[in-house]
């Protein structure tokens, strides 16, 4: 059964060469239970609310399997939160998740898949070094994007919680199909 490996929130705001001058992509795993409400993980922030956060992008999920792929490609450790994700999940292909499907995490939290992540220049700068050149295209082409989710039911979650797809939507487009349109 799929499970939650880590719940992540911003570790610290970092200077960034983009138009805002700061980024909140540096997320790290939280200890113990974490509250998820309508706007995402309590204590998390987004520097650019134009492109991140809000009700339809309250939570960003990324899989262990995709992180391991990039860890091998980039030859470095990519801890939970490195992709800017709020949830690192195991045993669930988030890119094959269907738009509108609902996940239950633990006993109470319900999240609805809304859209794929769109990689950006801030993400490329975060990757840094020689890997930053062409990063947006490389990340896109690999199709290992992760998914944004809306919070349907608030509650507490923690690492180790089971994840269940409680409302699959056969025939709805997948996260990756939406991105490639």
N, C-alpha and C positions, 0 to 999 in steps of 0.2 A: 504494500500500500504506500502511496506517496506520503512524504512527510516534510515537515518544515525543519530546515537545518539551522536557520538563523533569522532573526528579526533585526533589521538594521535601521539606524537613524544617523543623521549628520553627526560626524565626529567633530569637525570644525569647518568653518567657512574658510576658503582659501582664496588668495588673490588669483585673478584670472585676467588674461589679456583681452577678453571679450568686452562688449559694450557695457556690461554691468560692473565690471571690475572685480567681481567676486563670484565664486561658485560654491554650491553645496553638494557637489558630487562625492565628496569624501565621506562616505558612510561606513559605519562599523557595526558589528554585532552587539546587541544589547544583552545584558545579563538578566535572567529571570523573565517573568511575565511582562508583556508589553501591551499597552492599550491601543486598539485600532478603532478610530472613530471616523466620521464622515469624510474628513480631510486627510486620513491616513494615520500613520504611526505617531502616537503622541511623542513629542520632543523632536520630531523631524521637521526640517524646513526645506524650502526650495528657493533658490535665489531668483529664478526667473519663473514667475507664475504664469507668464504668457505661454511658456512651452512645457511646464511641469506642474504637477499638483492640480488642485481643484477637485471637484467631485468626480469627474470622469477619469482622472489620472491620479487618484488618491494614493494608490499603492502600485509599486513596480516590482514584478516578480522575475527572477532569473534562476535558471536551473543549474544544479551541480554539474550535470553532464556538459552543458554549454561552457560553463566556467572552466572545466577540465580541458576542453578542447582548446580554449584560448590560453590556458596556462601552458600547454605543450607548444602552441604556436609562438607565444611570446617569451617562453623560457623564463618564467618568473611566477612567484606565488601570487595568486589573485584571491585574497581573503574575501569572505562574505561582506558585501557592501562595496567592493571595488568597482563594480559596474554601475554604482549609484542605486543599486536595488534596495528595496525595503525588505523583500523576502527572498531568501535563497532556499530553493526547494529541491527535493530529490525524488526521482521516480515519476516525474510529471513533465511531459514534453510541452512546455509553455508555448512554443511556436506552433504547435499543432492544436492548441486550445481553440475552440470555436467562439467567435464573438457572441456574447450573450450567455455563454454557459456560466454556471454558478459553482463556486468552490466553497466548501465548508472547511474551516480550519479549527481544530479543537472542538469544543462543545458549542460555541456560540457564533463565531465570526463567519459571515457569509460575504463573499466577494464575487463580483460579476466581471468577466473579461470584457474589456471595452475596445482596446486597440493595441497595435504594436508600438514599440519604442522606435522613434526615428533618431538615428545617431546624428550628432551635431559636432560643430567645431570645438565646443567646450569639451566634449568627450575626447576628441582627438588630442587636445592640449593636455588633458588629464593623462592619457596614455603616455604621452611624452616621447622624447628622443627620436630615434630613427623610425620607431613604430608609428609615430604620429602622422608621418607623411602617408597619405592615401588611406588613413584609418577608416574614415566614414565609408568609403567604397568597399574596403576589405570587410568590414563588419557587416555591411549590408549584403554583400555578395555571399557571405557565409550563411546567411539566413538564421543566425542565432541571436535574435533580437530581444527576446523577452516580451512580457505583456504588461500593459497597464490594466488596472482593475478599479472598479467602483465599489464602495462599501455599501452593502445592502443591509448588513446587520453588524453593529459594533460589538466589541467585547475584547477579552484578553487572549493572547496567544503566546506561545513560547516555543523555543527549539524543541524538537521531538514530537510536536503535535502532529496528528494524522491530518492529511488533506484528502477530501473526498469530493469528486465531481458529482454534485447532487442534482444538477439540471443540465445534462448534456443537450446539445442542440444539433442533432444530425442535419446535415445539409447547409448549415450556416457556414460562412467562410471562416477559415482559420486565420490566426494572427498573421502568419506568413503570407497567405493568399491576399489578405487586405493590403499588406505592405507592398507586395509586388504588382498590384494593380496600377 
